[in-house]
Amino acid sequence: MRSLGTWDFNGYDVFKVEIDINWSDIGTDGTLVIRVATLGDAETFDRVSLSYARLRYPQTITTTTENKFINLRPNAGGKSFVTIPGLPASARLFDVTDPTRVRLVDDPSGTVINNTTNGRRLLVASTPITPSIQSVTFREFEPSDYDYIIISHKSLMKPAMGYSDVVQAYADYRARSAGGSYRPLVVEVSELYNQFNYGEISPLAIRKFMEYLAASNLPKYLLIIGDDLDVWYLYFRLQNNYPTYKSLVPTAGYPGSDAFYTFNLAGFTNAPAVPTGRIAAMKPEEVAAYLNKVKEMESLPHDALWRKNLLHLSGGINPGEPERFRDYLQEYQATAEGLYLGGSVKWAAKQSTNPVEFININQEVNRGLNLITFFGHSASSVIDFDIGFVTDPKLGYDNKGKYPMFLINGCNAGSFFLNGKLFGEDWILAPDRGAVGFIAHTSYGLETTLHRYSKIFYEVAFGDENFIHRGVGDVQQEVAIRYMQGLAPNLANVAQVQQMLLLGDPAVSLFGTRLPDYA
């Protein structure tokens, strides 16, 4: 093979290269093979890949019955004549050089295209598409009538586990005194696409809806019921590729952030105006299973001593990390064992610097825990001090009625919008076991920002009489406010408070009683 060149890179560099090739580079079978290889430092791992390749070559334009893109070469004269013989009468020619300003060209069989000094991109479309028009009925939302907002998808609003409609059942529970006597509103996400975004599927619809509500009456909580797929899956163009995991209710942007839906609204700065959580369900049964766990937890008395138990898991791979991460967790421990919670913290630390070390914590979980906090390295499906999936029968997890929350300090453990069942989702959606809350970063977490966030989290959740009884979403909101005080709103800081995503109901509290324990 012929060498096309050498490029030096560090970290996550990206190169976009345009190279002239020779006809001899094309195989006799018409294929073009491109290979990349690394010649890096033998002491480190090098990963490089070819993201895409596009070959442009002169073509004779002939009659086509399919859609076809045409790239006009630059013409110094600024005009080019295009003729396509034998097109059917239904054919149309579009100038799509700027995809946001598509222009219909008058005569596709032969026409002059202007402004071709830098080339143009055209689309020949031979088959008309007649979209079906469906009537849409808008609903009048009176913001003052509601304080607990549920946004879900029609595929989840179905019977399961004794409920006739699990999403409505969730709202009904929150409306009862046992569920907090809220005034819930259930909205199917397509309503918002139509009413707040001109029918286009986009997270912007949810943002605009929350802006509308917040302008008049700020809700107490926002609960999203339904999972999503990250935008790069192109789900709505390639739905047949994803029969199991689908985009039901979108998260805001990439990396995902549900908090962004109310970020900077109603006078809040660099914090969500409405505490927000998500039940990342794909099936009605998963919604019902989570609802049953919430009902169990909120019906229990607060004098059970297991509700004061915490478990700290200390990871680390690189030199110095295990010691630093243990120091961070010791800071949090002092707060948890302080005046308000009077907690009891148990420790477990990695005994090696292997990338992943397994630990079975079924005894601690089954006896009952308030919170499991991890500090180390992580990915979407594993942490470097791996405790496994709660649904794995071999691990012996059986903690019915004693469901903890998780606070994960690492990278991507909150990247829930992938094509598969992930670690956090498994613990949240498992029936009769697992957890009721899971907080983790949806992308790359920085050690310093994670530590600041979690230190403040403990101070708010377990060291402040105004929040120890509040919902975990309220705690997150206050953490974001305190975190940003005195700090520049740079990318690292804003990402830290935006991307600590909560799986679970933001109204569920970590402890639930307001007064300190003197027992």
N, C-alpha and C positions, 0 to 999 in steps of 0.2 A: 504494500500500500504506500501511496505517496504522502509525505509529511506536509501538512498544511500550516504548521507553525508551532511555536511554543509560547505559553503565557505563564507568568508568575502570579501567584495569588496567596492570600492569607485569609484565614477565617472563612467568612461566608461570601467571598467575592463572587460576582457574576460578570461574565463576559458575553457580549453580543458581538459576533464577528461576521463580517461579510467578506467572502472570498470567491474569486473567480476559479471555476474548475475547468478541467480539460475534458473533451469528449472521451478521452481514454480512461477517465475516472468512472465512466458509466460501464457497467458490466454488459456482457453480450445478451443477458436476459433483461436488460433495461433497469437494473437495480443500482442504487448508489449506496455504498456502505461507508459509514463514518464511525470511527473508533476514537475514544479518548483514553488516555492513560496518564497516571501520575508518576512523577519522578521526584518524590519528596524525601524528607528526612526519615531515615529508617527507624528512628526512635519514636515516631508518632504515627497514628493512623491517618491516612489520607483518603478522603471520599470525594469523588467528582463524578458528575454524570452529564450527559447530553440531554438538555431539557426538550429541545425541539430543533428540527432542521426543516428549512423550506428551500425548495429548488425552483428558481425562476429561469425560464428558457423561452425562446421564440416559438409561437404556436400559430398554426393556421386555424382561423376561426371558421367552424363549419356549423351546419344545422344542428341544433341541439334540442332535445325534448326535456332536458333536465336543467336545474339551476346551475349556472356556471359563473365564476368570477374571472374577470379580465383585468390584468394590470397593464396599463398603458405606459410605455417608456417615456421618460422626459423628452420634451420637444422644445428646443430653444425658441421656436416661433410662437409657442404658446397655444397652438391649435393642432388637433389631430382629427383625421377623418376615420371613422369606424364604419365598416360595413359587415353585416353578418347575413350571408345569403340563405334563403330557404327557411326563414323562421316562420313558425305558425302565426296566424293572425292574433292569437291571444298573447303572444310574447311581449314582454316589457323590458326596457333597459333602464337601469337605475345607476346614478352616480352615488357610490357609497364611500367615497374618499373620506368624508367626515360622517361617521355612522350616526351622529346625533342630528345631522341635517341632510337626510337622504333626498335626492332630487331625481324626478322622473325625466328621462331623456325622451324627446318627442318621437323620433323615428328610429327604432332599433335596426331597421334594415340598411340604413345608410345615413349617417349624421355627422356633423362637426362637433367635437367636444372641445370646449374652451378651457383655458387655464391649465394647460398640460405642461407648463414649464418644468414642474417638478413631478410630472406623471400623475395619473389618476387611477382610481380603482372603480371598476364597473361590475354590475351584477346583471346577468341575463336571466330572467325568470320566465319560463315558458308555460308553467301550469298555474292557472289562477287559483287562489285560495279564498273561499268565501267564508268568513268567520260567522259562527252562529251568534246571534245577539240574544242575550237573556235579560229579562227584566230584573231590576234590582230595587228592592224596597229599603229605604233608609229608616233607621230607628232613631228616635229622639232620645238622647241621653241627657238626663238632668243631673249634673255633677253632684249636687247637694243630696241626692237620694242614695248615694253609695259611698262606702268607705273601704270596701274590700273588693278588689278587682280580680277577676279570673279570666284569663284569655286562653282558649283551648282550640282544638280542632274537631271537626264533626266526626272523624273516625274514632274518637275517644268518647264521644257523648252517646254511649251505648250501654246495654245491660252487662253486668258482671258481678259475680260473688254476692248475689242477692239484691243488688241495686238496679233499678230500672234505667238509670242514667247516672254513671259514676261521677261525672263532672258536676251535674246538678246536685247530686248527693253531697258532694264536697261543699258546695255553696250552702245547702240546707243545714249541714252540720255547723258551719261557721255562723249561720244566722241564729242558731239556738244558744241558750245560755251556756250550755256545756262547751260550746265552740267559741265563745267570746261575745255573743250578741252583736255581731257585725251586721252591716247592711250590704250583702254581697251583690255583685253584678257579674253575670256570666256572658262573655262575648265570644262568638265563634270568629276565628281569625279572618275568614274571608269577608265578613262584615266590615272589618276595618280596612281591608284592601280596597273595597268598593267605596266606602264612605269617606275615607281619609287619604286615599292614594290613587284615585282615578281608576281603580280596578287593577292596578299593577301590583304584583306580588313583591313586596319589599318590606324590610324592617322599618322603613320610614313611616309606614301606616301606623304601626304601634307607637312610634315616637310622637307622631302628630296627634294620635288619640290621647296619649297621656298629657301632652301639652294642653289639649282642649280641656281635660278634666282639671289639671293643676291650675289653670287660669282662674277657675271659679271656686273649686273646693278640692283641697289636696287629699287624696285617699290615704288611708293608713297603710295599706299593703297592696302589692301587686304579685299575684301568683300566676305563673305561666305553667300550663299543664300540656305537655307534649314535647317531644325531642326535636332536634334539628340536625341537619348536616351542614358542615362548613361550606362556605360559598364556592370553594374551588371544586366541589363535587359536581357542580352544574346540574343539580338534581332536577330542576324543572325543564331541562333540555334532555336529560338522560334518565328519566324516571324508571325505565325498564331495567336499568343496570342495578337498581337498588330496591329489590322486592321486599326486603325485611326492614331495613333501617331507612327512614324517610325524613324529609323535611316537613314537619307538621306545623310548628310555630317557630319562626326564625329568631335567632339571636341577633344582636346588633353588631354587624361588622365582623372583621377578622383581625386578630383573634377575638373570639366571642366575648360579649359583655352584655348581660341582661341589665346591669345597673345603669348602663348608658341610656336606657329608655327614659329615665327621668333625671339624668345628670344635668346639673346647672339649671334646673327649673325652679320656679317659685322662690327665687332668692337664694337658693343653695349654690355654693361655689365649689366646684371640684368634688362634689358628693351627690349621691342620688337623693332626689327629693322624696321618693317613695321607696321604702324597704322592699326588696324584690327577691323572689326565689323561683325555682323551677322544679317541677316534677318531670323528669326527662323520660316520660313513658312513651311506648310505642303501641301498647295494647290497653284496653279498658281494665283488664285484670290487674295490671301494674298500678293503675291509679287507685283501684279499690284496695289493693294490698297496702299501699302507703296510707290511705285514709284510715284504714283500720288501725295501723300503728299509731297514727296521731291521736285517734280517739282513745286508745289504750293509755298512752303517755299522759294525756291531759285529764284523764279521769283518776290518776293515781294521787295519793296524798304526798305532800312534800317532806314528810318526816322519815322517809325511807333513807337509811344511811348510805346506801349504795349511790344515791344521787350526789353525794359529795366526793365520789371516787373519780380520779383522773388517771390516765395512763400517758406517759411521755415516752416517745420512741425517738432515739437519737441515732441518726445515720451518719453518712460521710464516707467519702472514697479517697480523696486526695490528702496528702500530708497536712496535718493541722486541723482539718475539718472536724473530725470526731470530737476533739477537745473543745473547739469553738462552739459547735452545735450543742454540746452538753451544757456549756456555760449559758447559752441563750435559754435553754429549757429550765435551768435552775433559777433564772430571773423570773420566769413565768410561774414557777412553783411557789416562790415566796408570796406572790399575789394570791394564788389559788388557796394557799393555806392560811391566808390572813383573816382579818376580822369578819368579813361578810359571809364568805362561803364556808370557811373553816374546813377546807377540803383536805383530802388525803391523796397524795400523788405517789404513784408507783412508777418505777423507772425500768427501761430496758434499752440497752445500748449495743450497737453492733460490736462484734468481737473480731471483725476482720475488715480489711479494706477491699474485699471483693465487690464487684459492681452491684451484686444483689445477694443478700443474706436472708434466709427465711427464718421467721419466728412464728410460733403458734401461740396466740394470745387468747385461745378459747376460754381458758379458766377465768381470766380477768373479765372478758366480755360477758360470759355467762353469769358471773356473780353480779354484774351491773356496773356500768361506767357512765359518768356524766359527759366526759369529753376525752377523745383520743387526739393528742397533738403529736405531729411528726415534724422533724426538721432534718432535711437531708436532700438527696437527689431523687428525682422521680420522673415518671413518664405517665402517659394517659392510662396505662393498664397495670402499672407496678410502681412501688416505691423501693428504694434501695435496702430498706429493712422490711421485707415483704411479709405481710400478714395474710395474704391470699384472698380469694373471693369467699364471701360469707356463705354462698350457696354450695360450695364444694363440700359434699357430705363427709369426705375423709378428714376434714379439719375439725369437725365436732362443734361447730358454732350452734348454740341453742339458747338464745337470749330473749325469748318471747316476753314482752312487757317491760324490757329493760334496754331501751334503744338509745345508744349514745349519739353524740355528734362528733364530727371529725374536723380538725383544723390542720390542713396539710401545707407545709412549707417546702416547696420544691418547684420543679418545672413541669408544666403541662398536665399535672394531675387533674386539673379542672378542664382539660380539653375534651369535653364530653361529646362534641358534635362530629363524631367519627362513625364509620360504617362498621359498628360492632358493639357488643356489650362491654363496658369499661368498668374498671375497678370501683369507682365511686358510685356509678349507676347500680352495680350489683348490690352494694350494701344498702342503698336507698330503696330499691324496688323489690327486694326480696320479701316475700310474705312471712310474717311471724318471726322474723329475725333481722339482724342487720342494724341499720341506723335510721335516724329521722332527719339528720342534717349533715351536709358534707361541703366544706368550704375549701376551695383550692384555686390556684392560678391557672388561667386558660392558656398561658404561653410561658415564655422564659421568665423565671423568677430570679431576682437578684438577691444574694444573701443579705445585704444590708437593708434593702427595702422590705424583704420578708420579715426580718427580725423586728424592725420598727413596727410593722403592721401587727404582728402577733403580740408584741409587748403591750401595745395599746389595747389590743383585743382583750387580753386578760384584765387590764386595768378597768376597762369598761364593763366587761361581762361579770367579773368576780370581785371588783373593788370599788364599785360605785352604786350607792343605794338607789340611784335613779334608774339604773339599767339592769340590776341583777334579776329583776322579775320580768323584764321586757322580752319581746320576741327577738330571736337571733338576728332578724333583719334590722331591727332597731339598733342592735349592737353594732352591726356592720356599718350602718349609716353614721353613727357617732364616731366609730373608728376612722372612717374616711375624713370626717370633719377635723378630728384632732390630728390625724396623720399629716394633713396638708398645712396645718398651722405653722407658720414660720418657714415653710419650704417653698422653693420655686416650683411652679407648675410645669416642670420639665417632663419629658417622655417617661422616664423611669418612675417618677412619683405618681403621675396621673395613671399610668398603666397599672401600677400596684393597687390603687384603690378601685379602678374600673374593672379589673380583670380577676379579682378574687370572687369567683362566681359561687353562689349558694345553690346547691341541690337540696331542695326541701322547702317547706312552708316557712316564710319569713316570720309568721306570727307565733311559731312554736318557740318556747323559751328554753334556755339552757338549764335554769334552775326553777324559777317560778315564784319564789316567795320573797317578799321585799325586805323583811326585817333581818338583822344579823342574828347569828346563832350563838347563844351564850352557854349552851349545854356542855 
